Amino acid sequence: GEIIGTPDMQEQVLAIVRLLEKYRLEIIPELSERVIRCLPVKAAGRFDNILIDRTNERLVMADLKTKKKKFWTWMEVDGQLSVYSRAEYILAWDAPLGHDSEHVLKTVPSYIDGPLRYVDQDEGVVFVAPSNGNPPYLRRADLNRGWRIAQLAREVVEERSHGRSAEREVNAM
């Protein structure tokens, strides 16, 4: 479709399109900007894209980053994509409930099978389009290492929560 934004933004988008074509990756519009739920790490979020890799027909999780400066670490990005890729559920808003008093069709949320059941669990793709105008590039995401990071982060959150719990205060000596 039409690309909106400043000429610089339009060029960034076109450069990403060229990168996708070069690496034979395709965006699946129906699997863009979807809300997921990942129970093992008690997380929910909205992923950017799932791509199909036309070199081998596998599906891969993808994310867009527009940070000006280089990332200090890619650990968070790998962790984020791994949570998306291991999500058991995608939220769907297309289950009809009925009509309200103004005859507007209402829908209720339901869940459908998530990326865990069909996307590559080893590797993802990061589109990096720096907001300072530097050329965009693609980066591979290590989803196995990212998953270990996501699990560790969940463990840290649980321990910190326990450390601040009311139960700990009550049991003070």
N, C-alpha and C positions, 0 to 999 in steps of 0.2 A: 504494500500500500504506500501511501504518501508518507514521507518522512518529515516530521515537524521539528521545529527548533531552529537554532541559529545555524548559519552555514558551517561553522566548526563542528557543531553537534551532528549535523547531517553527514559531514565527512567521516566522523568517528563511526557512525552507524554503518555507512557504506564500507568502511574499512573492515568492520567486524563481519559484514556479509561476505566480503571477499575472502577473509580468513576461513569462514565456515565452508565456503565453496572449495577453497584450496585443500582443506583437510577432509572434504566430503562429509561434512556434518550438516544435519538438517534439523531445524526447530520443528517441534510438533506443537502446533498452536493449541490443541486441546489439552496439552500437558504443560501449560505455562501458567505461572502465577496461581498455583494450587496450594491449598492449606493442607498440611499433613499432621499426623499424630504419631509419635514414636514412643511407645510405652517403656521400653527398657531403660531409657534415660529421662523419662517423664518430661518430654519436650513436645512442643507444637511450633509450627512456623509456616511460612509461605515460601516455597521454592520458586526460583526464576523460570527454569526450563528443564525439560528432558529432551535430549537430542537423540536422533538416530544416526549412528555411524555407518555410512553407506559402504565403507570398505569391508565390514564384516556383519552388518545388520544388527549390531548390539545397540541397546539403549543405554545412554549415559546421562547422569545428573549434571546439570550445568548451572553456573551462577555468574552474574555480572558484578564486577567491582569497578568503581570509578574514582578510587582514591588518588589524590594528587601525587603523594610521595610513595616510594617503595614500601612494601609491607615489611615491618620489622621481623615478623615471622608469618609463615603460611599455616602455622599450626591451627589457628582458629578457623581459617577457611576450609582446610581439610576436615576438621571436626564438624563444621556446619554442614558441608556437603555429605559427609558420612551419615549424619543424623537424617537428613532428607532422604538419602538413598535407602536407609534401613527402616523407614517409616512403614508401618503395617497398614496404615489407612490414609486415604485422601477424603477430605470433606466434600460432599456433593450436595448442592442445593436444588436438585431437580426433582425431588419427590413431592408430587402435588398433595396438598392438604385439603384444598377446597377453595371456596370463594368467600371473601369478607362481605360486609354490608354494601360495599360499592362495587361488587362483582369483580374484584381484582383477584386473580389467582394467587393464592398463598402457597408457599412451599415450606417444607421442613427439612432440616439437615439430615443427611444420612451419610454413611461411610461406604466407600468402595475400596477394593484392593489397592494397596499403596505400592510405592516403588520397590519395596523389598521383594516383591514377587516377580519383578520383571526388569529392573535396571542392573547394570554391571555393579558389582559390590567391591571391585578392586580399584577402579579408576573413574574419576570425574573430570570435568572440564571447567576451567575458570576463564571467562572473557574478561580481560583487563583493558579498560578504556579510560586511561587517566584523564581526570577533569582538567588538567593543565594543558591539554592538547597534544601531549606526546602520542606517538603511534600506538594503537591498540595491539594486543598480542593475546595468544591463548596460552594457558598453563595447565598442565595435568595436575589433578588433585589425587593424593594418595589416600584412598578411602579406608584402607586397613589401618594405617597409622592414625588417621583421623578418628576412626571408631574407638581406638584405644584412648585417645585424648578425650573424646566425648564421654566415655565411661568414667574416666578419671575425674573429669570436671563434675559429673553428677555425684560421684563419691565425695568430692570436696564440698559441694553444696550441702549434701546430707550431713557431713560431719560439722560444718559450720553452723547449720541449723540446730543440731543437737547441742552444740556448745553454747548456744543462746537460749535454749529451751527453758520454759517455765519449770519443768521437772527438775532441771539442774539447780535452779534457784531455790526450789522448795527443799531439796535434799542437802542444802548447805549445812555445814557443821556448826 
